[in-house]
């Protein structure tokens, strides 16, 4: 449990709050139970280690207000719109015997012991936080989900998660899913179409037409060549005129 010192503040003006922040303090309020509300401030340096954690708003702290220690839980944090620095915190007293509704973070353990994840499966987290109704004296920091033995296709429901004693989910009408072990998603690249090699020959001719034309031209050339090899073409014999007697 984290211990946190707080200082009671009497001046509640905006100017005094600005001075507190300049001194490294964060204005806060403590409420709940039978005791009256208290306006306090806490050290920004002391709380900086836990305020940004996922469990801060469900973490039980021991607040020391001027020597008086009280168990409290943070309920709300206000942040500056520009710097995003915390500027105010609400703390609620924990009253023994009372129940508190809180959103508790889910933690998954034993990933290497999951057969489904070993096969390349994917842990699909449906709920990173679960709203629980908890006794003030038994507030868990986190819900632990053991992945040992989970195979592809396993749905981890809230009924299979071990919760602390007297801690119950606020959703009671169904056994809701916390996470699943899903099959791996493989994206195949589309195959590239085969490149078409254009046929040689006259534009617009199909390969068959081009080949046929080339064959005809070749045959004509061969015939012409044979004719030349046989000598000059024979001219028809001219008849001599009859001699005059």
C-alpha positions in Angstrom: 0.0 0.0 0.0 1.3 3.4 -0.9 1.6 6.0 1.8 1.0 9.6 0.9 1.4 12.8 3.1 -1.2 15.5 2.8 -1.5 19.0 4.2 -4.8 20.6 5.3 -5.5 23.9 3.5 -7.7 26.6 4.8 -7.5 29.2 2.0 -9.7 28.0 -0.9 -9.3 30.8 -3.4 -8.1 30.2 -6.9 -5.1 32.4 -6.3 -4.1 30.3 -3.3 -4.5 27.1 -5.4 -2.2 28.6 -8.1 0.4 29.3 -5.4 0.2 25.7 -4.2 0.7 24.4 -7.7 3.7 26.7 -8.1 5.1 25.1 -5.0 4.8 21.6 -6.4 1.6 20.7 -4.6 -1.8 19.6 -6.0 -5.0 20.8 -4.4 -7.3 17.9 -3.4 -10.4 17.0 -1.3 -11.1 14.2 1.0 -14.7 13.1 1.4 -16.9 10.2 2.4 -17.9 8.4 5.7 -19.1 10.2 8.8 -16.3 12.7 9.0 -16.6 16.1 7.3 -14.9 16.8 4.0 -11.3 18.1 4.2 -9.6 20.4 1.7 -6.0 19.2 1.4 -3.0 19.3 -0.9 -0.5 16.5 -1.8 3.0 16.6 -3.2 3.1 16.3 -7.0 6.5 14.7 -6.7 5.3 12.0 -4.3 2.3 11.0 -6.3 3.8 11.3 -9.8 5.0 7.6 -9.6 1.4 6.2 -9.4 -0.9 8.9 -10.8 -0.3 7.9 -14.4 -0.7 4.1 -13.8 -3.8 2.2 -15.0 -4.6 1.2 -11.5 -4.5 4.7 -9.9 -8.3 5.1 -9.7 -8.7 1.7 -8.1 -5.6 1.8 -5.8 -6.0 1.9 -2.0 -3.7 4.6 -0.5 -2.9 5.4 3.1 -3.3 9.2 3.4 -1.5 10.9 6.3 -3.3 14.2 7.0 -1.4 16.1 9.6 -0.6 12.9 11.5 -4.0 11.2 11.1 -3.9 8.2 8.8 -6.9 7.2 6.7 -7.3 4.6 4.0 -8.6 6.3 0.8 -9.1 5.6 -2.9 -8.7 8.2 -5.7 -12.0 8.8 -7.5 -11.2 11.6 -10.0 -8.3 13.6 -11.3 -8.7 16.9 -13.1 -6.0 17.9 -15.6 -4.9 21.2 -17.2 -6.3 21.5 -20.7 -3.0 22.6 -22.2 -0.1 21.2 -20.0 -2.1 18.1 -19.1 -0.7 18.3 -15.6 -2.9 17.2 -12.7 -4.5 20.2 -11.0 -7.0 18.6 -8.6 -7.7 15.2 -7.1 -10.7 13.7 -5.3 -10.0 11.1 -2.6 -12.8 9.0 -1.0 -12.5 7.5 2.5 -12.8 3.7 2.6 -15.5 2.8 5.1 -15.2 -0.8 6.4 -18.4 -2.8 5.5 -19.3 -0.6 2.5 -19.1 -1.7 -1.1 -17.6 0.3 -3.9 -18.1 0.0 -7.6 -14.8 0.3 -9.4 -13.3 -0.4 -12.8 -10.4 -2.8 -12.2 -7.7 -3.3 -14.9 -7.2 -6.8 -16.4 -3.7 -8.4 -16.4 -2.9 -11.4 -18.6 -0.2 -13.8 -17.4 1.6 -17.0 -18.7 1.6 -16.1 -22.4 4.3 -18.8 -23.2 2.1 -21.5 -21.7 -0.7 -20.9 -24.1 -0.8 -23.6 -26.9 -2.8 -21.3 -29.1 -0.4 -18.4 -28.8 2.5 -20.8 -29.5 0.9 -21.7 -32.8 0.8 -18.1 -33.8 -2.6 -17.3 -32.4 -3.5 -13.7 -31.3 -4.8 -12.6 -27.9 -7.9 -10.6 -28.6 -8.6 -8.5 -25.5 -12.3 -7.6 -25.3 -12.2 -5.8 -21.9 -9.1 -4.1 -20.6 -11.1 -3.2 -17.4 -14.0 -4.8 -15.7 -16.5 -3.0 -13.5 -16.7 -4.8 -10.1 -18.5 -4.3 -6.9 -15.9 -4.7 -4.1 -15.9 -4.6 -0.3 -14.1 -1.5 0.8 -11.6 -3.7 2.8 -10.9 -6.0 -0.2 -10.3 -4.0 -3.3 -8.1 -5.8 -5.9 -5.4 -3.8 -7.7 -6.0 -5.9 -10.9 -7.9 -8.9 -12.3 -5.4 -11.7 -13.2 -6.2 -13.9 -16.2 -4.1 -17.0 -16.6 -3.5 -18.0 -20.2 -2.1 -21.5 -19.4 -3.7 -24.1 -21.6 -5.7 -21.8 -23.8 -5.8 -22.9 -27.4 -7.0 -21.2 -30.6 -10.8 -20.6 -30.4 -10.8 -20.3 -26.6 -13.1 -17.7 -25.1 -12.2 -16.5 -21.7 -15.3 -15.6 -19.8 -15.7 -13.8 -16.5 -16.9 -17.0 -14.9 -13.5 -18.6 -15.5 -11.6 -15.7 -13.9 -10.7 -16.0 -10.2 -11.9 -13.0 -8.3 -11.2 -12.1 -4.7 -13.8 -13.1 -2.0 -17.0 -11.1 -2.2 -15.9 -9.3 -5.3 -18.6 -9.5 -8.0 -19.0 -8.1 -11.5 -21.7 -5.5 -11.9 -23.0 -7.2 -15.0 -24.9 -10.2 -13.7 -27.3 -11.1 -16.5 -24.7 -12.8 -18.7 -21.4 -14.5 -18.6 -19.5 -11.9 -20.7 -16.2 -12.5 -22.6 -13.0 -10.9 -21.3 -10.7 -12.1 -24.1 -10.3 -14.7 -26.9 -7.4 -16.6 -28.5 -8.0 -16.1 -32.2 -6.4 -17.7 -35.2 -3.7 -15.7 -36.9 -4.8 -13.5 -39.8 -2.7 -14.0 -43.0 -3.1 -11.5 -45.8 -2.0 -12.9 -49.1 -0.7 -10.5 -51.7 -2.6 -10.7 -55.1 -0.7 -12.5 -57.8 0.8 -10.4 -60.5 -0.7 -11.1 -64.0 1.7 -12.7 -66.5 3.2 -10.2 -68.8 2.1 -10.6 -72.4 4.9 -10.6 -75.0 3.7 -8.9 -78.2 4.2 -11.0 -81.4 6.7 -9.7 -84.0 5.2 -8.6 -87.2 2.9 -6.0 -88.6 0.8 -4.0 -86.1 -2.6 -5.5 -85.7 -1.6 -8.9 -86.9 -2.0 -11.9 -84.7 1.1 -14.2 -84.4 -0.5 -16.7 -86.7 -1.3 -14.1 -89.4 2.2 -12.7 -89.1 3.8 -16.1 -89.5 1.6 -16.9 -92.5 2.5 -13.7 -94.2 6.1 -14.3 -93.6 5.8 -17.8 -95.2 4.2 -16.5 -98.3 6.8 -13.8 -98.8 9.5 -16.4 -98.3 8.0 -18.7 -100.9 7.7 -15.9 -103.5 11.3 -14.9 -102.9 12.5 -18.5 -103.5 10.6 -18.8 -106.8 12.1 -15.6 -108.0 15.6 -16.7 -107.0 15.2 -20.0 -108.9 14.1 -18.1 -112.0 17.2 -16.0 -111.9 19.4 -19.1 -111.5 18.0 -20.6 -114.8 19.3 -17.6 -116.8 17.5 -14.8 -118.6 14.0 -15.4 -119.5 13.5 -16.8 -123.1 11.7 -14.5 -125.5 9.5 -16.0 -128.1 11.3 -16.6 -131.5 10.6 -14.1 -134.2 9.9 -15.5 -137.6 12.2 -14.3 -140.4 10.5 -12.8 -143.4 10.7 -14.8 -146.5 13.4 -13.8 -148.9 12.3 -12.2 -152.1 13.3 -14.0 -155.2 
